[in-house]
Amino acid sequence: MTLLLGIDVGTSATKAVLVDPAGRVVAQAERPAELHSPRAGWAEEDPGEWWGNVCELCRELCWHLPAGAVGAVGVSGMVPAVVLLDDAGRPLRRSIQQNDARAEAEVAELREALTGADVLGRTGSAVTQQSVGPTALWLARHEPALWARARTVLGSYDYVAFRLTGERGVERNWALESGLYDLGAGAFADDLCRAAGIDPALLPPPRRPDEVVGEVTREAAGETGLRAGTPVVAGSADHVASAFAAGVVEGGDLLVKLGSAGDILLASDEPLVDARLYLDYHLVPGKFLPNGCMAASGTFIRWFQRELAGGAPLELLDAEAAEGAAGASGIVALPYLLGEKTPVNDPAARAAFVGLHLGHRRGDLFRAVLEAIAFGFRHHLDVFAELGQVPRRVRVTNGGARSRLWKRIVADVLGHPLESLAAAQGSELGAAFAAGMGVGAFDGWNEIDRFVEVAETVEPDPAVRERYDELYAAYRELYPALEPVLEAVRRAGAG
């Protein structure tokens, strides 16, 4: 029996899954990963920790298998994380993550420098805190000696594929989300790279998700326990792979990911370009995934749990929040702990709780956190609607999908039934399927359906819709009203 191995380099954990192409999950495991935030708005991770996790996971899942049982490997991960490699392929520093907000000044600088370059039309995304260009400018300005030693710039899952194969490359969605890739030309754009101070030679050629980029080396085989010579495909961005793994394939299929960041992805037969969204290639050739990403979703919840709830179990916080009614007893929150990506695109944004009084309880505050994230998803649905895109089916995945309260809140705020999947596999399953496509284990991309099972559908409650409509309107007005105040606070040095 030939198995497929999928690995996902996530913000809070590295995950791996072994699957039988017939549609069975054979084994799965994960290891924690640490997000470092030494300064306000910074988000970094250690590529060495990712690789150590991959080695442990491969050995755990494969130690009992006969040699050659794993027929191919695929890797997904956060995008577009920035990893710098030196001549020898060693990381020069911790990665700078896609939700890092340090390059605020460089974002503005690059936007000005590229006026008239039609960045949005050419790349599918505006210049934002997620773009690689501003990060490169920041590195050249603040860490010039290190930047001068860089010989390759690639992403999180690209780094793991490099460690497995010794081949330097980037998957096409890292390229597209970098803001340096011309969608029409199908290549990195020299003028966009020059504006960001990036030598195009630092950027490896983009690859398709199912393209075999190399084979497991003897050195990597010794560290992971995989057979030397095992094919490795380019893999995909985590949110793209997880959308595919959730069966988001046909136009109008929508996925809400309740993870550390808040992703919302819509399958489309055409590229959908808007400054308030990102654009990705779908795993399925010829399709696209216009999408949004809120910088802090589950991260907001974990921060609340750690800093304001004394580490109380999430189940307890859910129970306390469920005691109150929709609307968190009049509290409205903003979830911008790490600035905000789409649709606000403001790395200087900050979080807030508004409407507090002495009668409020911890459960009210926690419910306001859950509702704020749901409002952020609804903001994206408004953008899709303006562009003529209305979901035909909405599915929900990731760790937050274990919370029935949060799912109910999201269903009520969005006004759509939420289909929750029976299995917990996400990006790693999509990566494994791409590996299977790369070696001919599947006849077509539609065979992902054999892995997808809907466990339950959470219906929206029409009785609370009007209440949430009112609070959502307040949510939309809140940040523009607070923006000048937050700017004054920032200027005063309070962060």
C-alpha positions in Angstrom: 0.0 0.0 0.0 1.5 3.4 -1.1 0.7 6.2 1.4 0.8 10.0 1.0 2.4 12.3 3.6 1.1 15.8 4.1 2.8 18.3 6.4 1.5 21.7 7.4 3.7 24.4 8.9 1.2 26.4 11.0 1.4 29.4 13.2 0.8 27.5 16.5 1.6 23.9 15.4 3.3 21.8 12.8 1.0 19.0 11.7 1.3 15.9 9.6 -1.1 13.3 8.2 -0.7 10.0 6.4 -3.4 9.1 4.0 -4.4 6.2 1.8 -5.4 7.5 -1.6 -8.6 5.4 -1.3 -9.9 8.0 1.1 -8.7 6.9 4.5 -6.6 8.8 7.1 -4.1 6.4 8.4 -2.4 8.5 11.1 -1.9 12.1 12.1 0.1 14.0 14.7 1.3 17.5 15.6 3.9 19.4 17.5 3.6 22.9 19.0 5.3 25.9 17.4 6.1 29.2 19.1 5.2 32.6 17.7 7.6 35.2 18.9 6.5 38.9 19.2 9.4 40.8 20.9 7.8 44.1 19.9 4.3 45.4 19.3 3.2 44.2 15.9 6.1 41.8 15.3 5.5 38.2 14.5 8.4 35.8 14.0 9.0 32.0 14.1 12.0 29.8 14.1 12.6 27.7 10.9 14.8 25.4 12.9 11.8 24.6 15.1 9.7 23.8 12.0 12.3 21.4 10.7 12.7 19.8 14.1 9.0 19.3 14.3 8.9 17.8 10.8 11.6 15.3 11.7 9.8 14.2 14.8 6.5 13.9 13.1 7.8 11.9 10.2 9.5 9.4 12.6 6.4 9.2 14.7 4.1 8.5 11.8 6.3 6.3 9.7 8.5 4.3 12.1 6.4 1.1 11.8 5.9 1.3 8.0 8.0 -0.8 5.6 10.6 1.1 3.5 9.0 2.9 0.6 5.5 2.9 2.1 5.3 6.7 1.7 5.1 7.3 -2.0 5.2 11.1 -2.0 5.3 14.2 0.3 3.6 17.5 0.1 4.0 20.5 2.4 1.8 23.5 3.1 2.3 26.5 5.3 1.8 30.1 6.2 2.1 32.5 3.4 3.9 34.7 2.6 6.3 34.2 5.5 9.8 35.5 4.7 12.7 33.2 5.3 16.3 34.3 4.4 18.9 31.7 3.5 22.6 32.2 3.2 25.0 30.5 0.6 24.9 27.2 2.6 21.1 27.2 2.9 21.1 28.2 6.6 18.4 30.6 7.9 19.9 34.0 8.7 17.3 34.9 11.2 13.8 33.9 12.5 11.1 34.2 9.8 9.1 37.3 9.5 5.5 36.1 9.4 2.7 37.2 7.1 0.9 38.9 10.0 3.9 40.9 11.1 3.2 44.7 11.1 6.7 46.2 11.6 7.1 47.6 8.1 4.4 50.3 8.4 6.6 53.0 7.1 7.9 50.8 4.3 4.4 50.0 3.2 3.6 53.7 2.7 7.0 54.2 1.0 6.5 51.4 -1.5 3.0 52.5 -2.3 4.3 55.9 -3.1 7.2 54.5 -5.2 4.9 52.3 -7.2 2.3 54.9 -8.0 1.2 54.3 -11.5 2.6 50.8 -11.7 -0.9 49.2 -11.4 0.3 46.8 -8.7 -3.2 45.7 -7.8 -4.1 44.9 -11.4 -0.8 43.1 -12.1 -0.4 41.1 -8.9 -3.9 40.7 -7.7 -3.2 42.4 -4.4 -2.4 45.9 -3.2 0.8 46.7 -1.3 0.0 45.8 2.4 1.7 44.6 5.5 1.6 41.1 4.1 3.6 42.0 1.0 7.2 40.8 0.8 8.5 44.1 -0.6 8.0 46.3 2.5 9.6 43.5 4.6 12.6 43.5 2.3 12.9 47.3 2.6 12.7 47.0 6.4 15.4 44.3 6.5 17.7 46.3 4.3 17.2 49.4 6.5 17.4 47.8 9.9 19.5 44.7 9.4 21.7 45.6 6.4 24.6 43.3 7.2 22.2 40.3 7.4 20.3 41.3 4.3 23.5 41.5 2.4 24.3 37.9 3.2 20.9 36.6 1.9 21.1 34.4 -1.2 17.5 33.1 -1.3 14.2 34.4 -0.1 11.4 31.8 0.3 8.4 30.9 2.4 7.7 28.5 5.3 6.6 25.4 3.4 9.2 26.2 0.7 11.9 26.0 3.4 10.7 22.5 4.6 10.6 21.3 0.9 14.2 22.7 0.6 15.3 20.8 3.7 13.8 17.6 2.4 15.2 17.9 -1.2 18.1 20.4 -1.2 16.3 22.3 -4.0 15.4 26.0 -3.6 12.1 27.0 -4.9 8.8 28.7 -4.1 5.3 27.6 -4.8 3.3 29.8 -7.0 0.9 31.1 -4.3 3.9 32.4 -2.3 5.0 34.2 -5.4 1.5 35.6 -6.0 1.0 36.8 -2.5 4.5 38.3 -2.3 3.2 41.3 -4.3 6.2 40.9 -6.7 4.7 38.4 -9.2 3.0 39.6 -12.4 -0.1 37.5 -12.8 -0.4 38.0 -16.5 3.3 37.4 -17.3 3.5 34.5 -14.9 6.9 35.7 -13.5 8.4 37.9 -10.9 8.4 41.5 -12.2 11.7 43.3 -12.3 10.3 46.7 -11.7 8.4 45.6 -8.6 11.5 43.8 -7.2 13.7 46.8 -7.9 11.4 49.2 -6.1 11.6 46.9 -3.0 15.4 46.6 -3.3 15.2 42.9 -4.1 17.6 41.3 -6.5 15.4 39.0 -8.6 18.1 36.3 -8.3 17.1 35.9 -4.6 13.7 34.6 -5.7 13.6 31.0 -7.0 11.3 30.1 -9.9 7.6 29.5 -8.9 6.3 25.9 -9.1 2.8 24.4 -9.3 1.4 22.7 -6.2 1.6 19.2 -7.6 4.9 19.7 -9.4 7.6 17.3 -8.1 10.4 19.7 -7.1 12.9 17.0 -5.9 13.5 13.9 -3.9 14.2 13.3 -0.2 18.0 13.4 0.1 20.1 10.9 2.1 20.7 13.5 4.8 17.0 14.3 5.1 16.2 10.6 5.1 18.5 10.1 8.0 16.8 12.9 10.0 13.2 12.1 9.1 13.2 8.3 8.6 11.7 8.8 5.1 13.1 6.8 2.2 15.8 8.6 0.2 14.4 9.3 -3.2 10.8 9.9 -2.1 9.3 12.5 -4.4 8.4 15.9 -2.9 5.9 18.3 -4.5 5.9 22.1 -4.2 2.8 21.9 -2.0 0.7 25.0 -1.3 -0.3 27.9 0.9 -2.0 26.6 4.0 -5.3 28.4 3.5 -5.5 27.3 -0.2 -4.7 23.7 0.8 -7.2 23.7 3.6 -10.0 25.2 1.4 -9.4 22.4 -1.1 -9.3 19.8 1.7 -12.7 21.1 2.9 -14.2 20.5 -0.5 -14.3 24.1 -1.6 -14.0 23.5 -5.3 -17.0 24.8 -7.2 -17.6 28.5 -7.8 -19.5 30.0 -4.8 -18.1 27.5 -2.3 -16.9 29.5 0.8 -14.7 28.5 3.6 -14.4 30.2 7.0 -11.3 29.2 8.9 -11.4 29.7 12.7 -7.7 29.5 13.2 -4.9 31.7 14.7 -5.6 34.1 11.8 -9.1 34.4 10.4 -9.2 33.2 6.7 -12.2 33.4 4.5 -11.9 31.9 0.9 -14.3 31.8 -2.0 -13.8 29.5 -5.0 -14.1 31.4 -8.3 -13.7 30.5 -11.9 -12.1 33.9 -12.6 -9.5 36.0 -10.8 -11.3 38.5 -8.6 -9.1 41.6 -8.0 -9.9 44.1 -5.3 -7.6 46.2 -3.0 -9.6 44.8 0.0 -8.8 41.2 -0.8 -6.0 38.8 -1.6 -6.0 36.6 -4.7 -4.6 33.1 -4.8 -4.5 30.3 -7.3 -6.7 27.4 -6.4 -5.1 24.0 -6.3 -7.4 23.0 -9.2 -5.9 24.3 -12.4 -7.8 27.2 -13.9 -9.6 28.2 -10.7 -8.9 31.0 -8.2 -9.4 31.7 -4.5 -10.1 35.4 -3.8 -9.8 35.6 -0.1 -9.3 37.7 3.0 -7.3 37.2 6.2 -7.7 38.9 9.6 -4.4 39.1 11.4 -5.7 37.9 14.8 -8.6 35.5 15.1 -7.7 32.6 17.4 -4.7 34.7 18.5 -7.1 37.2 20.0 -8.9 34.4 21.8 -5.6 33.0 23.2 -4.5 36.4 24.2 -7.7 36.9 26.1 -7.4 33.5 27.7 -3.8 34.1 28.8 -3.9 37.8 29.8 -7.5 38.5 30.9 -8.8 35.1 32.0 -5.8 33.8 33.9 -5.5 30.7 31.6 -9.1 29.6 32.2 -10.1 26.6 29.9 -11.7 27.7 26.7 -14.6 25.4 27.5 -15.3 27.4 30.6 -15.0 30.7 28.8 -17.5 29.4 26.2 -19.9 28.4 28.9 -19.7 31.9 30.5 -20.2 33.6 27.2 -23.2 31.4 26.3 -24.9 32.6 29.5 -25.4 36.0 27.9 -27.5 36.9 24.9 -26.3 38.0 21.4 -24.6 41.3 21.6 -22.4 40.7 24.6 -24.5 43.0 26.8 -23.6 46.0 24.7 -19.9 45.5 24.3 -18.4 45.8 20.8 -14.8 44.8 20.3 -12.2 45.4 17.5 -9.9 42.4 16.9 -6.8 44.3 15.6 -4.2 43.0 18.1 -1.6 42.6 15.2 -2.8 45.5 13.1 -5.2 44.4 10.4 -4.9 42.9 7.0 -8.0 42.5 4.9 -10.3 44.3 4.3 -8.9 47.2 6.4 -5.2 46.9 5.3 -3.9 49.0 8.2 -0.8 47.7 10.1 -1.3 50.6 12.6 -4.8 49.4 13.7 -5.2 48.4 17.3 -7.8 46.4 19.2 -10.4 47.8 21.5 -13.4 47.1 23.8 -16.1 49.7 23.7 -19.2 50.0 25.9 -17.9 48.6 29.2 -19.7 49.2 32.5 -19.4 47.7 36.0 -22.1 45.2 35.4 -20.2 43.4 32.7 -18.7 40.0 33.4 -15.8 38.0 31.9 -18.2 36.0 29.8 -19.6 39.2 28.2 -16.0 40.3 27.3 -15.2 36.9 25.8 -18.5 36.8 23.8 -17.5 40.2 22.4 -14.2 38.7 21.3 -16.0 35.9 19.4 -18.5 38.4 17.9 -15.8 40.8 16.8 -14.1 38.1 14.8 -17.5 37.1 13.2 -18.1 40.7 12.3 -14.7 40.7 10.6 -15.8 37.8 8.5 -19.1 39.5 7.6 -17.1 42.6 6.5 -15.5 40.3 3.9 -18.9 39.0 2.8 -19.9 42.6 2.1 -16.9 43.0 -0.1 -17.7 39.8 -2.0 -21.3 41.0 -2.4 -20.1 44.3 -3.9 -18.2 42.3 -6.5 -21.2 40.2 -7.3 -20.2 37.1 -5.4 -22.7 35.5 -3.1 -21.8 32.2 -1.3 -23.8 29.2 -2.4 -22.4 27.0 0.4 -20.4 27.9 3.6 -18.1 25.5 5.4 -16.2 26.0 8.6 -12.9 24.4 9.7 -9.9 24.7 12.0 -9.6 24.6 15.8 -12.3 27.2 16.5 -14.8 24.9 14.8 -14.8 22.7 17.9 -16.6 25.5 19.7 -20.4 25.2 19.0 -20.9 28.7 20.5 -18.5 30.3 18.1 -19.9 28.5 15.1 -23.4 29.6 16.1 -22.3 33.2 16.5 -20.6 33.1 13.0 -23.7 31.5 11.5 -26.0 34.2 13.1 -23.7 37.1 12.1 -23.2 35.9 8.5 -26.8 34.7 8.0 -25.7 31.5 6.3 -25.8 27.9 7.5 -22.4 26.6 8.4 -21.4 23.1 7.4 -18.9 21.7 9.9 -16.8 18.8 8.8 -16.5 15.4 10.6 -12.7 15.2 10.3 -10.2 17.7 11.6 -7.7 17.4 8.7 -7.0 20.7 6.9 -4.0 22.0 5.1 -2.0 18.9 5.6 -4.6 16.8 3.8 -4.6 19.2 0.9 -0.8 19.0 0.7 -1.0 15.2 0.8 -3.5 15.2 -2.0 -1.3 17.5 -4.1 1.5 15.0 -3.6 -0.8 12.3 -4.8 -1.6 14.2 -7.9 2.1 14.8 -8.5 2.8 11.0 -8.6 -0.4 9.9 -10.3 -2.1 8.4 -7.3 -5.4 10.2 -8.2 -7.2 10.6 -11.6 -8.5 14.1 -10.9 -8.8 16.8 -8.3 -12.5 16.1 -7.7 -11.5 12.9 -5.9 -11.0 15.0 -2.8 -14.7 14.4 -2.1 -13.8 10.9 -0.9 -12.1 12.5 2.1 -14.8 15.1 3.0 -17.8 14.4 5.3 -20.1 17.0 6.7 -20.8 16.2 10.4 -23.4 18.9 11.2 -24.9 22.1 9.8 -25.4 25.0 12.2 -28.4 27.0 11.1 -28.6 30.8 11.7 -31.2 32.0 14.2 -33.4 34.6 12.5 -34.5 35.9 15.9 -31.0 37.4 16.6 -30.4 38.7 13.1 -31.7 42.2 13.7 -29.6 42.5 16.8 -26.5 41.5 15.1 -27.3 43.8 12.1 -27.3 46.8 14.6 -24.1 45.7 16.3 -22.4 45.0 13.0 -23.2 48.5 11.8 -21.6 49.9 15.1 -18.6 47.6 14.5 -18.1 49.1 11.0 -18.3 52.6 12.3 -16.0 52.0 15.3 -12.6 51.8 13.7 -12.9 54.9 11.5 -14.1 56.8 14.6 -11.2 55.6 16.8 -8.5 55.9 14.2 -7.4 59.4 15.0 -7.5 58.7 18.7 -5.3 55.6 18.3 -2.9 57.6 16.1 -2.6 60.2 18.9 -1.9 57.4 21.4 0.7 56.0 19.2 2.4 59.3 18.8 2.5 59.7 22.5 4.5 56.5 22.7 1.9 54.2 24.3 2.2 51.6 21.5 
